[in-house]
Amino acid sequence: MEQITDELSFENEFQRPPARLKHRGLILVLLAVVLAAGVIVAGILLFPNASGGIVINEVMTSNHGAYTHPDYGTVDWVELYNPTEKDFDLSGCGFTDSIKDVKRTIRYHIPDGTILPAGGYLVLYCTGGTGATDDDPFCTGFHLSAEGETLFLISESNVEIAELIVPPLDSDVSYARTESGDYAVTAYPTPGGKNRFA
């Protein structure tokens, strides 16, 4: 009987993992948790859209007279808005309505040194032709489609900052973000200012 007990005890000891392996496994789990938390925090700080950061705030795709640019006339436009309490560096960020593959096809890059202040707006003018110039670096060089399309704001490192699916729009109305974060069509476009619906 004593021999059987000893053998069972030996087998249990053999099957039980050493304490150091348990501790090592726990340390690895903790490190993985810390790393994941660090990635999430870094993402929020660098690209805060997931927590209510930079948004595509208002879009007009068929401007026939609602707004007149001093140089380009009645152009389509897109408004970006920073609802956070921190300035946001848009240097090198891409804006596009065309993503053909994983690498993304960026049609316009925001100039270096472009800072969108807390609570601030930036209007991109969607003109054809050569696009951005030294006199007006915020002309995209491509028009928007009044039939509806999806717009993207992409970071310099190819991470999506904001995305907006724009429905077909009639002339001189815009698709704008409401205070609740939803979007609605409005006949009161306000490029560069607080959205208005009545």
VOGU-192917 format. One line per field, with one value per residue (C-alpha): residue number from 0; residue in three letters; y, x, z. Coordinates in nm, 4 decimals. Layout:
BEGIN
n = NUM;...
res = ala;...
py = Y;...
px = X;...
pz = Z;...
END
This chain:
BEGIN
n = 0;1;2;3;4;5;6;7;8;9;10;11;12;13;14;15;16;17;18;19;20;21;22;23;24;25;26;27;28;29;30;31;32;33;34;35;36;37;38;39;40;41;42;43;44;45;46;47;48;49;50;51;52;53;54;55;56;57;58;59;60;61;62;63;64;65;66;67;68;69;70;71;72;73;74;75;76;77;78;79;80;81;82;83;84;85;86;87;88;89;90;91;92;93;94;95;96;97;98;99;100;101;102;103;104;105;106;107;108;109;110;111;112;113;114;115;116;117;118;119;120;121;122;123;124;125;126;127;128;129;130;131;132;133;134;135;136;137;138;139;140;141;142;143;144;145;146;147;148;149;150;151;152;153;154;155;156;157;158;159;160;161;162;163;164;165;166;167;168;169;170;171;172;173;174;175;176;177;178;179;180;181;182;183;184;185;186;187;188;189;190;191;192;193;194;195;196;197
res = met;glu;gln;ile;thr;asp;glu;leu;ser;phe;glu;asn;glu;phe;gln;arg;pro;pro;ala;arg;leu;lys;his;arg;gly;leu;ile;leu;val;leu;leu;ala;val;val;leu;ala;ala;gly;val;ile;val;ala;gly;ile;leu;leu;phe;pro;asn;ala;ser;gly;gly;ile;val;ile;asn;glu;val;met;thr;ser;asn;his;gly;ala;tyr;thr;his;pro;asp;tyr;gly;thr;val;asp;trp;val;glu;leu;tyr;asn;pro;thr;glu;lys;asp;phe;asp;leu;ser;gly;cys;gly;phe;thr;asp;ser;ile;lys;asp;val;lys;arg;thr;ile;arg;tyr;his;ile;pro;asp;gly;thr;ile;leu;pro;ala;gly;gly;tyr;leu;val;leu;tyr;cys;thr;gly;gly;thr;gly;ala;thr;asp;asp;asp;pro;phe;cys;thr;gly;phe;his;leu;ser;ala;glu;gly;glu;thr;leu;phe;leu;ile;ser;glu;ser;asn;val;glu;ile;ala;glu;leu;ile;val;pro;pro;leu;asp;ser;asp;val;ser;tyr;ala;arg;thr;glu;ser;gly;asp;tyr;ala;val;thr;ala;tyr;pro;thr;pro;gly;gly;lys;asn;arg;phe;ala
py = 0.0000;0.2325;0.1614;0.2504;0.5785;0.6707;0.5958;0.8063;1.0894;1.0678;1.0764;1.3805;1.5624;1.4738;1.6016;1.9232;2.2090;2.3707;2.6897;2.8933;2.7941;2.9092;3.2398;3.2766;3.2151;3.4739;3.7274;3.6672;3.7181;4.0423;4.1659;4.0905;4.2846;4.5839;4.5789;4.5655;4.8529;5.0540;4.9993;5.1091;5.4218;5.5118;5.4692;5.6955;5.9631;5.9556;5.8886;5.9844;5.9336;5.6072;5.8016;6.1024;6.2726;6.4245;6.3821;6.4529;6.7017;6.8312;6.7593;6.9318;6.7356;6.9505;7.3165;7.5373;7.8541;7.7768;7.8773;8.0649;8.0359;8.3667;8.1958;7.8731;7.9693;7.7182;7.4186;7.1080;7.0986;6.8868;7.0157;6.8514;6.9221;6.8667;6.8248;6.7363;6.9626;6.9134;7.0463;6.7838;6.7759;6.6835;6.7077;6.4518;6.3062;6.1876;6.2600;6.0472;5.9072;5.6099;5.3013;5.0339;4.8057;4.7579;5.0171;5.2790;5.5251;5.8673;6.1477;6.4452;6.5039;6.7750;7.0071;6.9762;7.2115;7.1966;7.2068;7.1668;7.3410;7.2133;7.2979;7.4108;7.3522;7.2948;7.3152;7.1201;7.2473;6.9666;7.1202;6.9527;7.0463;7.0630;7.0798;7.2326;7.5355;7.7616;8.0174;7.7663;7.4382;7.3008;7.2272;6.8530;6.8315;6.6059;6.6561;6.4762;6.2704;6.3912;6.0295;5.9359;5.7930;5.7112;5.9610;5.8759;6.0686;5.8640;5.9221;5.9592;5.6029;5.4729;5.4397;5.5414;5.8496;5.9069;5.7620;5.8881;5.7294;6.0177;5.9492;6.1003;6.4715;6.7331;7.0646;7.3154;7.0903;6.9370;6.6203;6.7266;6.5822;6.6474;6.7133;6.3505;6.2278;6.1138;6.2691;6.4395;6.6410;7.0149;7.3072;7.5364;7.4561;7.6194;7.5540;7.6439;7.6845;7.5050;7.2864;7.4174;7.2299;7.4985
px = 0.0000;0.2818;0.4424;0.1241;0.0928;0.4492;0.4012;0.0848;0.2600;0.5474;0.3113;0.1255;0.4501;0.5655;0.2419;0.2278;0.4062;0.6892;0.5949;0.8388;0.6545;0.3263;0.4830;0.6370;0.2981;0.1349;0.4043;0.3554;-0.0202;0.0326;0.2802;0.0316;-0.2398;-0.0100;0.1017;-0.2568;-0.3531;-0.0566;-0.1588;-0.5157;-0.4014;-0.1560;-0.4294;-0.6653;-0.3982;-0.2794;-0.6122;-0.8911;-1.1815;-1.2725;-1.3471;-1.5147;-1.2202;-1.1707;-1.4816;-1.5969;-1.8541;-2.0372;-2.0360;-2.1836;-2.1640;-2.3780;-2.3124;-2.4951;-2.5163;-2.5276;-2.1634;-1.9256;-1.5500;-1.3766;-1.1485;-1.3220;-1.6878;-1.9548;-1.7374;-1.8188;-1.6647;-1.5994;-1.5683;-1.3528;-1.4185;-1.2181;-1.4615;-1.1821;-1.0048;-0.6667;-0.5182;-0.4733;-0.1850;-0.3210;0.0158;0.0406;-0.3040;-0.4841;-0.8376;-0.9989;-1.3192;-1.1454;-1.0056;-0.9198;-0.7091;-0.5539;-0.2869;-0.5584;-0.5555;-0.5077;-0.6159;-0.5217;-0.2750;-0.3229;-0.0184;0.2483;0.1996;-0.1807;-0.3085;-0.6794;-0.7319;-0.9614;-1.3172;-1.1929;-1.3065;-1.1180;-1.2892;-1.1475;-1.2603;-1.3262;-1.2190;-1.0981;-0.7817;-0.4456;-0.5831;-0.3767;-0.1622;0.0566;-0.2240;-0.4866;-0.3435;-0.6833;-0.8152;-0.8338;-0.8096;-1.1145;-1.4910;-1.7432;-2.0307;-2.3857;-2.4943;-2.3388;-2.0033;-1.7821;-1.5225;-1.2120;-0.9619;-0.6412;-0.3389;0.0109;0.0798;-0.2243;-0.4590;-0.8212;-0.9086;-1.2618;-1.5051;-1.8409;-2.0916;-2.2599;-2.6004;-2.7203;-2.7834;-2.9910;-2.8378;-2.7456;-2.8095;-2.5446;-2.5079;-2.4133;-2.3407;-2.5962;-2.5164;-2.6008;-2.3390;-2.5861;-2.6051;-2.8917;-2.9567;-2.9860;-3.0843;-2.8680;-2.5059;-2.2451;-1.8924;-1.6441;-1.9074;-2.1464;-2.3948;-2.7456;-3.0673;-3.3351
pz = 0.0000;0.0827;-0.2534;-0.4416;-0.2498;-0.3304;-0.6990;-0.7161;-0.5379;-0.7821;-1.0818;-0.9435;-0.8855;-1.2348;-1.3946;-1.1914;-1.3749;-1.1836;-0.9995;-1.2059;-1.5263;-1.3754;-1.2813;-1.6256;-1.7885;-1.5642;-1.6476;-2.0210;-1.9856;-1.7937;-2.0523;-2.3309;-2.1482;-2.0915;-2.4562;-2.5811;-2.3512;-2.4782;-2.8402;-2.7638;-2.5780;-2.8558;-3.1135;-2.9221;-2.8782;-3.2374;-3.4107;-3.1706;-3.4143;-3.2437;-2.9258;-3.0843;-3.2584;-3.6043;-3.8166;-4.1697;-4.0492;-4.3550;-4.7273;-5.0317;-5.3559;-5.5873;-5.5196;-5.7698;-5.5643;-5.1932;-5.1481;-5.3762;-5.3431;-5.4303;-5.6839;-5.7836;-5.7814;-5.6825;-5.5996;-5.4001;-5.0557;-4.7480;-4.3942;-4.1268;-3.7605;-3.4441;-3.1515;-2.9078;-2.6617;-2.8300;-3.1527;-3.4238;-3.6705;-4.0144;-4.1876;-4.4660;-4.4060;-4.7161;-4.8295;-5.0965;-5.2373;-5.3947;-5.2261;-5.4791;-5.2645;-4.9245;-4.9980;-5.0657;-5.3534;-5.1973;-5.4294;-5.2134;-4.9283;-4.6692;-4.6610;-4.3932;-4.1008;-4.1140;-3.7564;-3.6890;-3.3544;-3.0829;-3.1842;-3.5258;-3.8847;-4.2088;-4.5475;-4.8421;-5.1819;-5.4252;-5.7523;-6.0675;-6.2528;-6.0841;-5.7318;-5.4506;-5.5222;-5.3081;-5.3088;-5.1981;-5.0706;-4.9699;-5.3184;-5.3710;-5.7501;-5.7820;-5.7772;-5.5587;-5.6950;-5.6359;-5.6832;-5.3488;-5.2469;-4.9505;-4.8278;-4.6283;-4.4179;-4.3903;-4.1693;-4.3111;-4.1918;-4.3832;-4.0848;-4.1297;-3.9236;-4.0481;-4.2995;-4.4209;-4.6561;-4.8367;-4.9937;-5.3234;-5.2680;-5.4477;-5.5486;-5.2786;-4.9804;-4.7588;-4.5588;-4.2082;-3.8682;-3.5957;-3.2306;-3.1512;-3.3993;-3.6642;-4.0111;-4.1921;-4.5051;-4.4475;-4.6686;-4.4529;-4.5417;-4.3178;-4.4489;-4.1779;-3.9076;-3.6752;-3.8619;-3.8969;-3.9720;-3.9434
END
